[in-house]
Amino acid sequence: MTWHLGSIELDRNPRKVSRKSSQSLKSIPIVNQNPFIYSLGSKPLVLSLEAHLSETTSVELMELERNTLVQPIRVVSDDTEYDGFYFISAISEDKRGGPPGYKLVKVELYLYGGLGSHTQGYRVTNLSKVTNDWNI
């Protein structure tokens, strides 16, 4: 299975993949009765990946997380169940375990939308005047 997070192809398949959605529940204790439980709404769907990745791929993912201008990113895998557009929530690294030269990288992504509501690419309009740094 090949995974792509935005423009980055993971050099190894994730060893753990999980997707979860939860609600934010609060409860009020009531004396001599069951507590009153209420919901503050659903939290976003979270996709969690764990994979041993090379130093290069790990650095690329860290840079992708920091660059919020390119998010949401498109996630593509052989299992279309996980495909969609996501915001990177958190990335953590651990150098222990795994093959030499690889890190255990954990990535959490929030689902933003699917292919029905989003398209990959950029909307380009009015190219008669474009500013750039190259003085072309």
Sequence and secondary structure as in RCSB ss.txt:
>XXXX:A:sequence
MTWHLGSIELDRNPRKVSRKSSQSLKSIPIVNQNPFIYSLGSKPLVLSLEAHLSETTSVELMELERNTLVQPIRV
VSDDTEYDGFYFISAISEDKRGGPPGYKLVKVELYLYGGLGSHTQGYRVTNLSKVTNDWNI
>XXXX:A:secstr
   EETTEE SS  SEEEEE  EEEEEE  TTS  EEEEEEE   EEEEEEEEEHHHHHHHHHHHH GGG SEEE
E SSGGG EEEEEEEEEEE SSSSTTEEEEEEEEEEEE TTT  SS     TTS   SS  
